[in-house]
Amino acid sequence: MTPYSGTRSRPAAVTATALLAAGAPTAYALLGDPEPRAPVRGQAYIESRLFFGTERPDGGAVVTDRQFMAFVDKEVTPDFPDGLTVQNGRGQWRDARGTIERERSYELILMYPVAQARASDKKIEEIRRAYEKAFAQESVARVDEPTRVDF
């Protein structure tokens, strides 16, 4: 390499280094945030999901659609008149005797403002206990998650 070519490439190397250094924070910022940020919409709510089995551990007849919807009309709708969702499911769980029960089930989804969480919690626990008593169930599963809701 001649002295002329080495001297000539030095300004190019300095320029390239400066450009890379200037662009690095932007590149790292883009690479460091892999998920796009969605705008925050809606109000703070709690989503509660309840899981109702239909097999009776006492050996009685399974809970029918008609019986379940009558239960929803009587025990759930009066406390949550603004809306709810019922989904059909298939589930399994280990009962108190250690037997794995596979059964048709229902998932009930309720959403309510965070400001109503204390009052809603009491109502939801009453719903769970009422179903256990009415249909001889060992348990009704419950899952609560914070969410944002926009109607």
N, C-alpha and C positions, 0 to 999 in steps of 0.2 A: 504494500500500500504506500503510495507516495504521500509526502507531507501535505500536498495540496488537497488530495481527496479526503484525508483525515480531518483537515481543518474545515473543509466544506461540509462534511457530514455532522460535525459537532453542532452547528446552529440548528440543523434539522432535528437532531436528537434532543436538544434543549427545548425546541418548540413542541415536539411530540410529547415530551415529558410534562411540560406545562399544560398542554391540552388535556392529557390524561388525568393529571392531578386536579384540574379544575372540574372535570366531569365526574370524578370518582364519587363525591358526596351524593350527587344526583343519582348515579347508578346504584350505589349502595342503598339509598333511600327507597328506590323502586324495588330492588331485590329483597329488602328487609320487610316488606309489607305484602305477603303473597296473596292475601284476600282483599278484594276490592271493598271499600267501605260503602255500605248502603246508607242512605239517609234515614234518620230516625223518624219513624212515623208512629202515630197512635198513642194511646194512653197506657200507663203502667197497669197491668192486670195480672191476675193469678189464673193459671189454667190447672184445674183439678180433673184428673181422670180416675174414674172408679171402674173396677173390674168385677162383674157379677157372674159367678158360676151358676149353672142350671141343674147340675146333679145334686141330689140330696144325700148327704152321708147317712141319714137314717133309713135309706132304702125307699123313700117315697118317690112318687112320680116326678119326672123332671119338670122344671119351670117352663111353661109354654110362652110363646110370644105374647099371647093375649094376657096372661098373668103378669108378665114383666111390664107390658105397656100400661096395664091397670095400676101397677105399683108406681110407675113413673108419674102417671096422672094424679094419683092420690098423694104420694110422698115427696116427689121432686118438684113438679111444676108449681105448686103453691109457693115454694120457697125460692124458686128460680124462674119466675114467669117471663123474663126477658129473652130466654132462649137456652137451648141445650142441644146436644147431638148424641144420638144413640147409634152405635155401630155393632154389627154382629161379628162374632169372633169364634175362634177355636183356641182353647188353651189347655194347659196342664199345670198341675201343682201337686206337691206331696201333702197328703192330708195328715191329721193327727195320729193315725194308725201307721203311717209310713208308706201308705199305698199311693202310687202315682195315679192321679185321676186325670183322665182326658175327657174334656167336655165342651159342649157348645157354651158360649159365654156372650156377655154384652159388655161393651165399653161405653160408659156415660161420660161425656165431656162437658164440663161446666167452666165458664170464664166469668170472672167478676173483678171489679176494680180493686186495686190494692187497699184502698180506703175501707172496703167492705170485708177484708180478709177475716177479721176476728168474728164477725157475725156469721159469715159464710162458713167458717170452720165448724162452728157449733151446729149449723144446719146440716152440713155434710156428714158429720159424725152421727147425727140422728138418723139420716138416711141409711147409713151403713148398718147401724144397729137394727133398724126396722126391717131391712132385707134379711139380715141374719136370723132374726126372730120369725119373720113370716115364712121363710123358705128353708128353715133348719140348716143354715149355712154356718160353717166354722169361721169364715172370714170373708170380707169384701176388701180387696186390695185398693190402695189409694196412692196416687202419684200427684205431687204438686210442683209446678214450675212457674217461675216468673216469666212474663212475656209482655209484648206490646200489642195492642189491639186497636184497629182502626175500622170503624163501620162506615 
